[in-house]
Amino acid sequence: MKTRNIFIWIMLLIMGLTACSEEEVNTYSADEGIYFNQRIRVGNILTDSTNFTFVYIEESQNEATVSIPVQLVGRATDEPRPVNIKVVGGSAKEGDDFVLPVNPVLPAGASSFNYEITLKRSTILQEEAKTIEIAIEENEYFRPIITHEITDIQSGTDVTTMRHKIEFSELFTAAPAAWVTQIFDFTPQRFFLTCRVMDVPRADFNDRSKIPTARFRYFISEMVKYVGEQLLLENPDPEIFDENGTPIF
C-alpha cells in the first residue's frame, strides 16, 4: 500500500512539472516584445537619444538616414510582423523635416531590424537643431517587456528602451575628430574652406585613420599658402576672411 502511494505521488509530481513546463513555454511565446537598442560604441552602453549633424554630409545631398536598432524579445517567426512606432513629440514636422518608414515590420526570421528615419536638410538647421521623439506602442504582436535598462549599477541610472529622441542640425557640437586643435584652432569657416580648397570629403575629417596628424599638418600649411596667395590678388577668395575682414589662416 505504501509503495503504491509513493508511486501515485511520483506520477502526480511528474504531471505537475510537465504542466508547469508547458505553461512556461506558452507564456513565453505569448509575451514577445521589441525595444530600441541604440548603443554607444565605447562600453556598449544603451542610449535613448541620437544626435546627427549634416556638417559632414556633402552640400549636394539633401537627405540623410538615421537608423535606430530595434531588438526582439522572444522568438523569430517565419512571417514578418508589423511594429507600432509613432512620433510622440519633438519640434520637427513630419513630411517637411523628416519621413518615417511606411508600414515597418520585423522581417521573417529576424531577431532585430533597423528603423530608418529619413532626415531632410534645410537652411534653418544651420541655425538651430530640430528634434523627433518616437515611441514603441503595443500591438497584437508585441507588448512592452523590457522597458528600461540600468546603465550605471552604482548610481542606479537607467534609460528607457521604449522611447527614443533624435536631434539633428547642421551645427558643430565639437571639432572634427581629425582636426588637431593643438596645431590650429578650429572654426567651421576654416573647416569648410579647407574641404573645398584641398578637395577633401567632409566625412574624412571625422575619421582619424583617413586624416592622421601628418596629413592634417600638410593641409594647414597648404591653406596658409593658399590664403597668402589670395591676398596678393585684386579679387581674392571672399571665404578667406572672417566677419571682421581678417584672414582665417
Protein Blocks (a to p, Z undefined) as FASTA:
>chain_A
ZZmmmmmmmmmmmmmmmmmmmmmmmmmmmmgcdddfbdcfehpaacfbdcddfklpcfkl
mbdcdddddddeddddfbdcddddddfbdjbdghjloccdehiaddehiabdcddddddd
dfklmmbccdddddddddfkbccfblcdcfbfknopacdfkbccdddddddfbdcfklcf
kloccdfklmmmmmmmnopafklmmomklmcfklmmmmmmmmmmmmmmmmmpmbdcfklp
cfkopafZZ
